[in-house]
Amino acid sequence: MPLDRDGILQGNGILLYALYVLNLFFKFCDMVTWVVRAEEHIVMFVLIF
């Protein structure tokens, strides 16, 4: 079975794109958790003072 070079490249492109999207998703999740934590700290700060 001969290897289809374009098919392989296309497959790799899809894989790289999926990894890229996952990376963005994880960065977004990190940002959301950071914002939530920051909000908790702000609320505690306001309650203390």
Residue pairs with C-beta under 8 A, 6 or more apart in sequence:
none
